[in-house]
């Protein structure tokens, strides 16, 4: 396979802190590489180095000549007055296309991200976080990159958006390297996974295959490394005992054994250090241990914002031990639902009954509970002083910070100087100090690394109270949720037993929508055909008229090819064979590009005929 890039012994430090060193890996043009690792391991920095936005200290970075690399940062940035159309037009400016080609390409890309026609001149400040993320991706797609670098691309996307992105990457003709903590997304989107972590001898561990394949091989490797440590410890103990007895004479043979023992001790120290890298945050939510059958009851609740009905006639009971997952597109009313539960908002009609002195703890995805100017010390111990009280036991703030993987020297840093993952851990630490009957968690997984997500899941699974969880992390939803509540943004709310049931229902709705669009498109083409047959063309040449007369048949044929490719992608044998999958994805992308081109030409000839 053609090599896109090759890194040899890359090292990067910030001051005295080494992010990674002697990092060596390459990528070819068929790879969708998922990059994972603990917070602070250098994932985002590595992406910036590959994008040319950051320099490395030592090593070599070779990229294929004329390689077009796109970069989607973790946080979207747009200028004042930008619109979706202007952003893509500016991005395409250096491609030296004529006006018609530029417009056709922009229309095709906006179509690929499912952006509505009527909002293409809307100001970016009016768009949701999900649409801003899609436009960020589209800005790079319009340049037709060979390699797309994406840092946490699922952040701010709702579940519909993540499913769209998975479909986009499955049919992409470019390679991609993406940083993500979304385990389900990694499983679906990647054919190779690499982890940056000092637990490995080379500072990283990479495996061809899916994320689940990677987990199996990583577990085998780390178990082997632990076994190697135990074996070496036994050998070192024997050598130390021999050294303590004292060799009778400093012969060449005994001196060699002494030197070998020294090397063994050094190797053991190195192994111990690597095997100790798995430090994890400790998360334990405190329950009030309330004994009640019902914590909160909603009866026939209705809620609208402006003229938009978000919740219509909803009845629901939250009981101890219940884990309710909340699904819905951005803007469908998930946060409004949580604010109704807290009492911050009141229903337009219906009732919400809460158990007496109900204790509610709320994780806000916007993190407005955090004062960005505060120091970490004050954020972790908001009552003042250097002690916090956890489950009636006083703990020094230094020890409390260590529990959440903060270093002592960070205590006097401002919250705004900390990473997104670190800020999420601060908020979790503060919530743990509050006894709760009901936990309301609005996107708690954003910015958390995978080890922290796993600990958070364990804590929520053991929490005896009720939990309402808003997250796009399908792995967490599947593992924790006893029920799923889906809001459609138009008032309807449906209960599902698990994520698989919701996905089947969604597939049925999408199939119905697709059938309606196909019928509308066929009717539109029929009307256009009838019109062209009854009216004499005014401005088409003989060859153009022949092209126009035959273009409908070409579109139908291309759509059949597209449908065949889509069905082939659903075949398990194809999905599990990287070569077959790549071939089908390539054919799918070609068919879609052909359809886009035919429609553009059909519209052009139709306009010319008027």
N, C-alpha and C positions, 0 to 999 in steps of 0.2 A: 504493500500500500504506500502511496506517496506520503512522505513525511512533511508535516506542516511546521513543526517546531521541535527543537531539541535543546534541553537545558542540561548543562554540565556543571556540577559542583557549585550551584548557586548558593550564596550566603547573604543574609540580610539581617542587620541589627539596627536597633534604635537605642543609641547611647550604649550602656553596658548590657542591655537586654538583647539576647540573640533570639530572633524569631525562628529562623531555620538556617541550617548550614549544610553544605555539600549535597544540596538537593539535585538529583539527577533523574530526569524522565523525559519522554518524548510523546508526541501525538501524531497520529495519521489522520487522513481526511474522512475516515469512517467512524471516528470515535465520538461518543457522547460521554465525556468524563465527568463524574461527580466528585467534587473535592469536599471532604469533611475534615473535622478535627475540633479539638476543644477551643473555646473562645480564647483569642490571643495567640493562637498557633501560627498566624501569618497567612491565612487563606486569602483575605481581601487584599493584603499587600502583594501577594504573588500574582493575583489577577491584574493589579495595577502595573506591576512590572511587565507582564506579558502584553498589556495594552499600551506600554510606552509612557505611562503616567508617573512611574516611580523607577528609581534606579536601584540596582543591586550592588552589594559591596565587592564581592569577588565571584569568579566563575565565568561561564560562557553561555550566551543565549543566541542560538542560531534559528532564524525563521526563513521559511521558503521565500525566494525572491518574488516580489510583488504580491505578497500575501495580504489579503484584505481581512483585517480583524476588527470586529465590532465589540463594543464594551457597554454593558448595561449595569450601571452602578447600583448599590444597595438603596441609596436615597436619590430620588428623581429630582433633577434641577431643570427649571425652565425660566426663561426671561419673561419680564412683564410684557403682556400683550401677545404672547405666543398663542397660536392656535394649532390644532392638530395638522391642518393643511400646511401652515407656514413652517412648522417644525420639519415635516417630511420634505417640503420643497427645498428648504435650506440644506437638509442632509443630502439631497440628490444633486445639489448645485455643482459639486466637483466631479460628477460623472460624465460631464460633457455630452448630455443627451439633448435632443431638440425638445421644443416645448410640448409637442404631442406625446413623445415618448415619456417625458417626465410626468405628465399628467396621467397617462395610462398606468405607469408604474405606481404612482402614489395611490390611484384608485384601486389597483389590484392589491396593494399592501393593506390599505384600510379595509378592504373587503376580507382579507385573510384574518384580521383581528376582530372582525364582526362589528366594526365601528359604524354607527348609523349615519346615513347620508346627510341628514339635516343638521348634524352637530359639528361639521368639519371646520366651521369658522368660529366655534365657541372658544372663549378664553380658557386657557388651561386651569386658571384658578377656580373655575366653576365645576371642574370635573372631580369625580371621586378618586380616591387613592388607587382603586383598581384600574380605572380607565387611564389614569396618568401612567401607571406601570405598563399598560398595553401600548401606549403611545411611545414610551421609552424603548420598548422592544421594537416597535414598528420603525422608529428612527434608524435603527441599525439594519433592519430587514430591507429597507428601501435601497441600501447600498449593496445588497447582495453579497454578504461577507462569505469568506471561505471558512472563517472561524469566528464563532460568537462566544464571548466571555460574559457570563451573567453572575452577579453577586446577589444571592438570596432573591431570585426572581419571583418566588411565590409570595413574598411579603406584600401585603395590601391587596392581593388578589383574593376574591372569594372563591368558593369551591368550584363554581361554574368557570371562573377564570383559570383556575389551576388545571381543570380538565381540558380547557381550550389549549393551554400551553403544552400539555402533554401531547395532544393531537398534533399541534404545530411541529414539535420537535420530532415526532415519529415520522413525519413526512418531509423533514428538512433535507435539503441538499448540501448543507454545510455541517462541519464538525462543531462541537460546542464543549466548553468547559464551564461547569456551573458549580457555584458554592451553594449548598442548601443543607438545612437541618430537617427538611420534610422527608421522612423515611419512605413514605408511600410514593412520593414524587420521585425520589431517587430510584426506587424499584422499577417504576414505570418508564422513566425517561433516560436512564443511563445504561450503557453496555460495558462500562469500566468504572471502578471506584478507587479513589486514592485518599488515604488519611494521613494528614500531617500530625505527628505525635512523637514526642521524645521517648515513648515506650519502645520504639523500634530502633534497631542498631543503625539504620541509615537515616533515621528521622522521619521516615514515611513507610507506608505499606500500601501496595497497589495490587489489584486483582481484576483480571478480565472477567466479565460476566455481570450479573445483576447485583443489587445491593444485598440480597439474601445470600447469594454465593459468597460475596465478600465477608459477610458476618461469620459464616461457617469457617472459612479459611483463616480469618483473623483469630477466631476462638482457638483453632488448632495451633496457630503460631504462638499465641500468648500462653497457652497451656504448656506448650513445649518449652518456652522460655522460663516459665516457673519451675518446670521439672529440671531444666538445666541448672537453675539456681540451687535447688535442693541437692542435686548431685554434687555440684561444685562445693557447696557448704560442707558436705561430708568429707570430701577430699581435703579441703583446707583445714578442717579440724584435725585430721590425721597428720597433716604436715606440721601444724602448729605443735601438736604433742611431740613429734619427732624433734622439732627445733628446741622445745623446752628441755628435753632430755640431754641435748647437747651432743653433737657428733664427736666421737672419740678423737678424730683427727680431721684437719681441714684438707682433706684430699680433694683432688680435682672432681671426683665423683660426688662427694658430699657438697662441694661448693656449687656444682651444677644443680643439685637438688634444692639447695637454699635459694638459688636464683629462680628456679622453677616455681617454688612456693611463693616467692614474691609476685611473680607474674599471675599466679592463680588468685592471690589475694586482690590484686588490681582488677582482674576480670570479674571476680565476685562482686566487688564494689560497683563496677559498671552495671552488672546484671541487676543488682539490688536497686540501683538508682532508676534503671529503666522500668523495672517491675513496680516501682512505687509511684509511677506517673499517673495512675488511675484515680487520683483524688477526685471525689465528687462532692457537690453541694449536698447538704443535709436538709431535707424538707419534711416537716412534720406539722401539719395544721392541727390546731387545738380545738377539740370539740367541747361544747358546753355539757355534753352528755344528757341533753334533755330527753325525757321519756314522754313522747307524744305520738299519736298516730298521724296527725296532720300538722304540718308546720305552716303551710300557706295554701289557701284555697281561692281560685279564681272562678267566678261564676258569670257567664254571659258577658265577658268583658269586650268592650269596643274602644278603639283608639285610632284617631286620625291626626295627621299633621297637615295643616292647611286643608286642601281639598282631597288629599290622598288618604285612603283608608288603609291602615297597616294591619290592624287586628280587628276581626269581625266575629263577635259572638263566641269567644274562646272560653272554655271551661277546663280547669286543670287543677290537680291536687299534687302538692309536693310533700313527700313523707320522708322520714329518716331513712338513710341508705339509698335513696333514689339518686341516680346519676342521669340527668337529662341533657342530651346534646342538642344544640340549637343550630339549625341550618337555614341558609337563605342567601340570596344574592346581596351584594352591597346595596344598602338603601331599602332593604325589605322589612326592616323594623326590628332587627335583633337587639341593638343597643336600646331602643325604645322599650322593648319587652323587659330588659334587665332593669331599666329605670322605673318601670311600673312595679317590679318586684321589690325594689329598695324603698318605694314610696316617694321618690324624687318627682315622679309624674303620677297624676291621677287619671283613671280611665274616664272616657267621655260618658260611658254608661256601663252598668254591671258593677259587681263588687269584688274586692280583694280582701279576704279575711286572713289575718296573721295570728299565729299563736301568741299568747301573752308574753311580753318582753322578748320577742323573737330577736335573736342576735344574727345580723346579716353582715358578712364580710365581702367587700366588692373589689375585684381587681379590674382597674380601668385601663383599657388598651392605650388610651392617650397619655397615661401616667401623669395625669394632672395632680394626683396626690403628692407628687414629688416636687420639692422646691429645688430648681436647678442651681440656685446660688448657694445652697447649703453644702456643708462639708459631708463627706461620707459618714464621719463620726456622728454628726447630728441627725443625719437621715436614718441611721441604724438605731440611734437612741434618741428619739424625738422628744422624750420627756425631760431631757437634760441630764447632766452628769455622765459618768462613764459606766453605768450599769443598766442592763435591761432585765426585765422579769419575764421569764419563760416558764409557764406551768408552775408558777409560784416559787420559782428558784431564781435568785439573782445570778446574772452572768456578766462578766466584764465585756465591754464593747469590743475589745481586741479578740477575745475568744469567740464572741458572736460573729464578728466579721470573718474570722478564719473558717467558721462553719459554712460560710457562703463563698469560700475561696478568695476572699480579699486579703491582701497583704497588709501588714501593720503600717507600712509607709504610705499606703493609699488613704488612710483614715482622714488626713487633712486635705485631701483633694476635693475640689468642687464636684458635685454630682454631674454637672454639664460636661466635665472632662472625661467621664467614664463612658464605656461603650454601651450600646443598646442592651446587650446581654447582661452586663453588670447592673444597669439600671433596673432591668426586670428582676434580678436577684434581690436588689434592695427592697423592691415592692413586696416580693414574696416574704422576705425576712420580717417586714413590718406587719404583714397580714398574719403571720404565724404567732405574733404576740397577742392577737385578739381571739378569745374563745368565740366559736361560731356554731350556730345551728344550721345556717344556710350559706354556702359559698357560691358567689356569683363571679365567674371568671370570663372576662371579655378578652379573647385572644392572648392568653398567658404564654403561649409558645413562641411568640415573635422574639427573635434574637437569641433564644436559649439554644445552647449546643445540645447535641444528642444525649450525652451522659446526664445533663441536667433535666432534659425531657423525660428520660427514663425514671429518674428519681421522683419527679413531679407526678408522673403516672402512678407510681407505687404509693405515694402519699395520698393521692385522691382516692385510689382504690380502697385504702384502709380507713378513710374518713367516715365516721358513722353517721354524720348528718347528711343533709341533701346537698347536691351539687348541680348547678346549672352552668354548662360549659359551652362557650362560643369559641370555636376554633376551626381552622381549615386543615388541621392535622388529622387526616383520616385514620392514621394508625391509632392515635389517642382516642378518637371517637369510637372506633371499632372495639378497642380494648375496654373502655370504661363505660360507655353509655348503656343503660338499661332500657332507655327509650330515646327516640329522636323526634324533635318537633321541627317541622319544616315550614317556614313562612315564605309565601310567594310575593309579598310586597303589595298585594291587591286585597288583602283581608283574609285570605284563606290560610288555615293552619292545619297541617296534617301530621298525624302521629305514625311513626314507623318503628318496628321492633329492632331494626339494625340498619347499618349503612348499606348492606347489599340490597335490602328491600327498597330503600330510597333510590338507589342507583337503577334498579329495574323499572321503578315508576318513572324516573326521569327519562330513561331510554324510550319508554312508551310515549311520553309527551313529545319528545324530540322527533320521533317517527311521525307522529300526527302533524306536527308543524312542518316537517319536511315534505310530507304528502301535499299539504295545502299550498306550499310554495311552488311545488312542481306543477300542480294544476293551474295556479295563477300564471306561471311562466309559459306553460303550453298555450293557455288562452291568449296571452299577450303575443306570442309568436304567431298564433293563428290569425289574430286580428291584423298583425303586421303583414302576414302573407296575403290575406284577403285584400288589404288596402293596396299592396303592391301589384296585385293582379288586376284590380279595377282601375288603377291610375297609371297613365303612361309616364314612365320616368322622364324627368326633365333634364337632368344633368349628369347621368351616368353614361360612361362610354360602353361600347359593346362588351369588352372584357369585364368591366366592373359590374355590368348587369348580370352577366353569367355567374360572376363570383357571388353577387348578392342573392341570386336565385338558388344557389346551392349551399349557402352558408348555414341554413336551418338544419339541413341533413347532417352537415359536419358537426354542428353543436350537439345534436341528438346522439351521434356516434361517440363523440368525445365524452358525453355524460355517461353513456353506457360503460365506457372504459373506466371512468372514475368510480362508478358504482361497483364494477368487478374488482378493482383494486381494494376498495374499502371492505368488501366481503372477504377478500383473500387475507387481509390483515387480521381478521377475526379467527382464522384457522390456527389452532394451537401449534401445529408443526411449523408454521411460518413464523409465529411470534417467538418460538424458542430457538430458531436457527438464524444467527446474526446475518449470514450471507443472503438467505432468502428474504429476510426482513428488510435488509438494505435495498435489495433489488425491487421489492414491491413498493417500498416507500419512494424510491426514485421514480417508478412508474406512476405512482399516485401524484407526486409533485408535477411530473411532466403533463399528466392529463389535466390537472387543475390549471397549469399555466396555459395550456392549449385552449381550454374553455374561456379563460379570462381574455386571451388574445382574440378569440373568435367573436366574443360579445362586444369587445371594443371595436373591432372592424365592422361588425354588423351595425352598431350604433353610428359609426362614422359614415358608412354608405347610406344608411337611412336618412341621416341629416343632409347629406349631399343631394338626395333625391327630392327633398322638399322644395 
